[in-house]
Amino acid sequence: MDQINHAYYILSLYFPAGFNYGKAEPQERLKVLESIDVNSAKSREVTDFFKQHRTVIDPTLALSEMLSHPSDQAYSEIEPGAARPV
């Protein structure tokens, strides 16, 4: 079994050839992220590869969502369980 500790490390597999996320302007980054089609043949290949290799991807997506939600929106609106007392 293989493991990737942060889901954003796999995003580059979905980017257009030659796209450099680190050098792109924020609007360019957003445009590329919005253009990812999770139902495309390329996306299925990526998913199938990870499934075939039994790769575990650490669920850091929830953390990314929490840190990047709009500041004028309560996180509990996105994740209702966040309003529960611990």
MARBA-423040 format. One record per residue (C-alpha): residue in three letters; x, z, y. Coordinates in steps of 0.1 Angstrom, whole numbers, plus 5000, padded with zeros to 4 digits. Layout:
ALAXZY
...
This chain:
MET500050005000
ASP501249915035
GLN500150085067
ILE499949995104
ASN499750295126
HIS498150135156
ALA495449865154
TYR496749695186
TYR499849585167
ILE497749335148
LEU496049185179
SER498948935184
LEU497848765151
TYR494648655168
PHE496248525201
PRO496848155208
ALA500348035198
GLY502848105225
PHE500748365244
ASN502748655256
TYR500448955262
GLY503249155279
LYS503948885305
ALA500248785311
GLU498248895341
PRO495349135334
GLN492748855338
GLU494648635314
ARG494848915289
LEU491048985292
LYS490248615288
VAL492348595256
LEU490848915242
GLU487348785249
SER488148455232
ILE488948615198
ASP486448495172
VAL486348745143
ASN484348495123
SER486948215127
ALA488948075097
LYS492148225113
SER490548565116
ARG489348555080
GLU492948465069
VAL494248775088
THR491648995073
ASP492148855038
PHE495948905041
PHE495449275049
LYS492949325022
GLN495149154996
HIS498049375005
ARG495849685007
THR497049755042
VAL495750065059
ILE495150035096
ASP495150375113
PRO491850405133
THR493350425167
LEU490550195180
ALA488350495188
LEU491150645208
SER491650315227
GLU487950295234
MET487850655246
LEU490850595270
SER489550265283
HIS485850315289
PRO484650285325
SER485350595345
ASP481750595359
GLN480250605325
ALA480150925304
TYR481950875271
SER478951035253
GLU476950725263
ILE479350515241
GLU479950775214
PRO476951015213
GLY478751255189
ALA481151335217
ALA478551545234
ARG478351785205
PRO480052115209
VAL483152165187
